[in-house]
Amino acid sequence: MNRWIVQASPQQFLIDWYMDEYVRSNPNDTDWWLVERRYQDAVAPRDVIYVWKAKSEPPRQRAREYFAWLESIGRIGQVAGIFAVGRIETSPKPWPPPSLNDERFRKYEIGHPWDKLPPAVNWVACIYTDNRARNPLLQETIWERLGQSTQTDFGGFKKFRTRRLVKLEPWEADLIDSLLRNSK
């Protein structure tokens, strides 16, 4: 079993709000993530996926609603870290995913970068098994554990566009698992 990390950017999708509202109400619905071409033969059903939310401002068109939601759950300011853990349900499949224009994403989606994807991109379906929208594993906790005051580069995931899985080294995933267990 491999373990993967993927970054969700508030500039494209409000993953924390989506996890808290939609996924909390529909825990068995599947979601999808892109797979880097170099990993398409390594991704398999039952692999684990960690969803990282980047620390950035949401775009203006959703900011008022998003900040109202943040206030409603008692969160102040921007935070980054792991907001969900999931299980991959499918082998990689050719683009597009069946839920690309799914109405459930409209409220949380900011942009459509899909027209800029290279040909032959693949995706996998996943189900979230640990919704951490209200209790994320914060990046500061991870950096502190690593003994760093700045960001690390788990599996190189920060180099890639959002919604793409990047493979973690076993020690990286073990560190995340340990921190997740201790932060419940």
N, C-alpha and C positions, 0 to 999 in steps of 0.2 A: 504494500500500500504506500502510495506517495502522498505527500502533503504539499499544498499549494497556497500561495497568497495572491490576492488580487486587490487592486486599489480602485476605490470609487471616489471620484472627485465631485465635490458639491457644485462645481462649475458645470457638470453634466447630469448628475443624478443625486438626489438627496437621500442617500441610502439609510441614514439613521432614522429619518422620518418615515420612510417606506417600511423599514423593519418594525418600527414601533406601531404604526397604524395598520398597514396592510398585512404584513406577515404575521403579526400577533393575532389578527382575526382569521387568517387563512394559513395556518402553519404547514399544511401539506401541499400547498401549491408549489410548483416548480418554478425556478428562475433560471437564467442562463448567463454564462460568461464566455468570453472569447478565449481561445487557446492559441498561444504562440505556435507558429509552424514547427519550430524545433522541438516542441513538446507533444505534438499530436499523437505520436506513437507511445508516449509514456503515460498519458492520462487514461484512467480506467474507472469504471463504476466502483463505488465504495471508497475512492480516494477522498481525502479530507481537504476542504477549502476554508481558508481564513479570509474574511472580508475586512480590508483596511479602509477606513475613511480618511481621506486627506484633510489637512487643516487649511482651509481656504474659505473665503467669503462666498456665500451663494450669490448668484446673479440677482440683479435688482428686481426682475419680474416675479420672483418668488420670495424675496427676502422678508416681506412683511408677514406672510403666512408662516414661513419657516421659523422666524424668530418668535412668533406667537406660540407655535408648537413647542419650541425650546423652553419658553417661559412656563408653559403649562406643565412641563415635566420637571421644572426646577433647575434646568441647566442654564448657566450663564456663560456666554462666550464660546469661542471656537475650541473644539477638541479634536484630536486625531488619535487613531488607534484601531483596535480590532472591535468591530461592531457586530460581527456574526461569525458563526462557524457552521459549515454545511458539509453535506455528503454529495459527491458527484454521483449522478444517477445514470448517465449514458456515456458511451464512448463518443469521441469527437464526431460531429456531423457537419456537413457542408452548410455554408451560409445560404440563406438566412434562417434564424430560428423561427419556429411557428408563432411565437408570441411577440415578434418584433414590434408590431403596432397594437399590442394589447392595451385596452383601455385602462387596465389597472396601473399602468406606468405613467399615465398622463399627468397626474397630480405631482409626481415626484421627479419627472424627467425635465431637464433643462434644454439640452441640445440633442441633435441627431447627427453624430459624427459618422454614421454608418455609410454614407455615400463616399467617404474618404478611405474606406477599407481596401486593402489590396485584394486582388483576386485569390480565390482558394483559401479564404480564411475559414476556420472551423469554430464551433461552439460546443459547449456541453451543458446539460441540464443539471441542476442541483436542487436539493431540499435543505433548508436551514434547520440545523439541529440544536443550535444554541443562539438564541436571539439576545444580543447584548446591547440593544439600543439604549436602554436606560442604565446599564452598568458596563460600559465598554472597558476593555483593557487599554488603558491610555498609553500613548507613545512614551510619555515621561517615565512610566513604570518600566517599560522595556529598556529604555536607554539607561536608566539607573541600574538595572540588573546587569546590563552589559558593561557598566562602568564608563559610559559615554555621556557627554552632555549634549551631543548633537546626534543627528540621525544616523542610523546604520543602513545597510543596503540589503535587507533580507532577500536573498535569491536574485538580487538585481531588479526587483519589481518596480522600483521608482524610476527606472530608465524607460519603462514601457508605457504605452497609452493605457487609459483606464479600461476596465472590464476584461483584462487579459490575465490568465493564470500564469504564474511564474513558479517554478519548482523551488521548494525550500530544501536546504540541506537538513539531514536528520537532527543535527544539534540545534538548528534554528527552530524547527518545529517542536522539538522537545522543550526548549526554553519557553516558547509560546504556550504549550500545553501546561507546563508547570505554573506559569503565571496565571493562566485562565483558571486552573483549579483553586489557586489561592486567592482569587479575587471575587469569588461568588458571594 
